[in-house]
Amino acid sequence: MEWKDVIPVIAGAVVILVVALVVKPALLGEPIGSPPVYIPPAPVPTPTPFPEDGEVSARNFRWTAIDGGVQTTEVTVPEALFLAHRGTPRFSDYTSWGRYALADADRPVLEDLARRIAPPSANPDEGYFRLMNLVFFVQQIPYDRDDNTTSYIEGVLPRHAMYVKGGVEYPKYPVEMLVDGRGDCEDAAILMAGLLDALGYDTVLLRYSDHMALGIRMNEFNPYYAKYTPRYFTYGGRHYYYVEGTDFEWSNVSVGSTAIRGRPLAIGDAIGTGLPSVQSETPEIVPLRYIPVPGEYRIRPARLPAGGA
């Protein structure tokens, strides 16, 4: 190869080298003559929708513990959290109501309340008493129907209340019931489920034709003092014992009036409710962590418009 043939090749190589080392970095704003520097992306700040120093709603509860002593408990809920829940549409499908009990935003309130009502203990024999104190606390929150405006702190039905056959449905988030200071059977079951889940208990919702209660997983539960046969239901090979979430005389419940409160009911005591459906029906078990399965569907051929594809 003669020099006149080599010179164009060398010149081309020089041009490519200049473009790679000088022109391209200048166009891209890269530093000339230095290796590229990795600049990590700026961290995205975690939003704090419910700041600790924001407005709160506070309510004092007076209730009787399992030892007969009268207790008082104050619950504070961030107002922003309460308003966010009030503005959230409800699921009409009751199989999804377990997610209300497990709402992440409610968790700090429920964990704090559960620890104060049932403080940790190194004595394993106190586990049952801690559990029953949580049950008794929820049972003694006054009952009120979803269609009563007295069930809501605003004095009016929420805008997302669902009008269904037989009345109004509005399953509350746990903190909603705590702020309102009252609720119906599914509200009590949801609140109790959230509190017990915060302590690590495995629970399910028990749905009857006109009632909702709670089921708590226990093994060979047979309290020596019970004058009744504890009722349980089997789900996934596990025993879930009936737990009533409300505390009132069913015969006194009517539209437009608040029921008369009765006495706390122990775990497994389904007879004490006096509700016919609880006595005669086998409830549908609704797990809290539930993923709806799509129903059957069919693909049908679409008809083409006349005269065209």
N, C-alpha and C positions, 0 to 999 in steps of 0.2 A: 504493500500500500504506500503510495507516495504522500509527501507532506501536504500536498494540496487537497488530498482526500481526508487526512487526519484532522486538519485545522477546523473544518466545519463541525466535526464530531465533538472536539474539545470545546468549541464555542457553544454548542448546544448544551453540553453538560454544565458549563459555567452558568448559562441562563437559567437552567432548571434549579441549580444550587442557590442562585441569588433569589429566585422566586420563593423557594422553600424556606430560606433562612431570613430574608429581609422583607420581601413584599407581603407575603401572607401574614406574618406576625404583625406588620404595621397595619394591615387592613383589619385584622381581628383584634387589635389592641393588645397583643401579647408582647411581653418584654423580649427584646432582641438579645440573643446570645445567652439566655438563661433557661433552665428547664421549666416546664409548666408547673405552676403551684396550685395544689388542690385547695379550693376555698369551700369549706362545708356550708351547706345552706343554713340560713339563720333559723334557730329553733322557733317553732310556732307556739306562741303562748297559749297555755291551756285556759279556756274561758272559765270564769267563775260566775255562773249565772245566779248563784244564791250566796252572796257574800255574808260572812259572819256578822258584819256590822250593819247589815240591812234591817229593814223593818221585820218584826216577827209577830206572830199571833200566839198568844199564851192562853192556856186554859188549865185550871186546877181541877183535879179529879179526887173525889173522896170515895174510898172503897174499903171493903172488909177483906182482910187477908185470911188465909186458911186457918191461922191460929186464933181467929176471932178478933184480932186487933184492928182498929180502924186506922187506915193509912191515908195520907194525902200525897198527891204526886202532881207536880207542875210539868206540863209539856209545852215546849216552845217550838214553833214551826216557822221557817222563813216564809214571809208573806209572798215573796216572789215564787217560791215553790208551790204554795197553795194555789195561787192564781194561775200558774202554768197548768196545774192539774185540772182546775175548773174549766179552763179553755180547751181541754183535750177531748175530742169525741170519744164516746164509749164503744166498746165492742158489743154488738148484739149477740154474738156467739159466746155463750157462757163457758165453752171449753177453753176460751182464751183469757178468762178472768184471773187465772193464776198469776199472770204477768203483772197485775196490779199489786199483788202481795210482794212480788220480787222486784219492784221498781228500784233501780239503782239510786235514784235521787232521794228516795225515802229511807234508804238503808241507814245513814248516820243517825237519824231521829229514832228509828226503831231499835238500833243497837244500844243507844244511850238509854232509852226507856227500859228495854229488857234488862240491862245491867243494873238499873236502879231498883226495879221491882224484884228481880231475881238475881241478886249479886252472886258472883262466883264463890264457890265453896270447895275446900279441899276434902270435905266429908261426903263421900258418895251417897250416904243415906239421906242426904238433904236434897238430892236431885228431884225426887217426887214433889217435895214441898215447894221448891223453886218453880217447877212446872205448873203446879196448881195455883200458885200466886198469880202467874201470868194469865191462866185461864179465868180465874175469879175476877181479875182486873177487867178483862174484856167483857165478861158476862154482866158486870154491873154498870156498864155504859148504857144509859137509857135507850130503849128501843123506840124507833119512829119509822113510819112507812115512807117509801120513796115519794109517794104522791102528796105527802104533807109538807107544806112550806116550812113548818117548824123543824124539819129535819135538816135545814140548811141555815147557816149563820147569816146569810143575806136576807132570809125571810121570803125568798122566791125560789121557784124551781130553776135549776141550772139550765142554761140554753141547750146543753147537750143531753138533757133527760130524754129518754126514749119512751115514746108512747106505744105500748104494746097491748095485745089483747089481755084484758083483765086489769089494766092500770098503767103505772109508770115504772120504768126500770132505770136505775142509775147506780151501777156498782161504783163504790167510792175507792179511791186510793187510800191506803192506811192513814196518811196524814190528813186527808180530808175528813175522815171520821173523827180524828183527834181534835181538829179545829172545830168541827160542827158540834162535837160533844154528844152525838147520837147517830143512830143509823139502824138499818134493818138487818135481816139474817145474813145476807151475803156480805154486807159491809163488815159485820162482826167476824164472819169466817175469814174474810180476806185480811183484816187487821190481825187476828189471832195467828193466822198462817205466817204473816210477815214477822211477827214478834218471835214465834217459835223457830222459824227458819234462821233468824238472827242468832239464836242460841244453838243452832246445829241440829234441830229436830227435823225428821222427815215427815211431812204432812201432805194431805190431799184434801180436795174439796169434795163434799158429799152432796150431790144434788138430788132432791126429791121433787115431786110434781109441784109442790107449793112451798118449798123450804130449802135452805142450804145450811149445812153444818160443816164441821171439820172432822177429818180422820187423822189420827196421829199414830205413827208406827211404834208398836211396842211388842215385846216378846213375852208371852206367857204372863200377861197382866191379870192378876187375880187378887185384888186387895182383900186383906183378911176381914176388914170392917164392913165390906159392902153387903147390903141386904138385897142386892140385885145381881143378876148374871150379866157381867160386862159384855156389851155387844161390839163385835168387830166384823170387818169385811176383809176379804182376801183380794189383793191386787198384786200381780207380779210375784206371787208366792210369799207375800208379806202380809202381816196382820195390821190393819189400821182400825183403831178403836174410835168409836163415836165420841165426839166432843161437841156439846151444845155451845153456841157462841152467844146466845141471847139469854136474858134473864127476866121473864115476865109470864103472866098468865095468858095463854093463847085465847081463852074465851073472851077476854076483855079488849081484844084488838078490833078496831073498827075504823072505817074511813073518817078522817078528821079528828081522831083522838089518839092520844098516846097511851100505850098499854100500862097496866099496873105491874110493877116489878114483883118478882117472887123471890126465889132463893137460888144461890149458886148450885150448879149441877156438876157432879164429879165425872171423871173420865169413864166412858162406857155406859153411862146412865142415859139410855134412850127412852126409858119409860117415863122419867120425870118430866119430859117435855109436854106430855099430854096431847101431842099433835097426832091425829089419826094417820097421816101419811108416813110419819116416822115409825109408827107401830106396824104398819101393814106393807110398806113398800121396801124393795131393795134399791138403795140409791145408786145412781150412776157415779162412778168414781172419776173425778177430774184431777189429774196430776197438775201440780203448779208449773212444772217445766214441760210444757206441751207444745208440740209442733204440729199444726193442723196438716192432715194428709189430703191432697187434692181429691175431689170426688171423681167419679167416672165421667169421662168426656168422650165425645165422638167427633171425628173430623168429617164434615159433610162437604160434598163438592159445591162450589159456588156457581150460580147460574150467570152466564155471560149476558151482558145487555144486548137487546135485540139489535141486529145489524152491525155488530162490531165485536172485536176481540178485546 
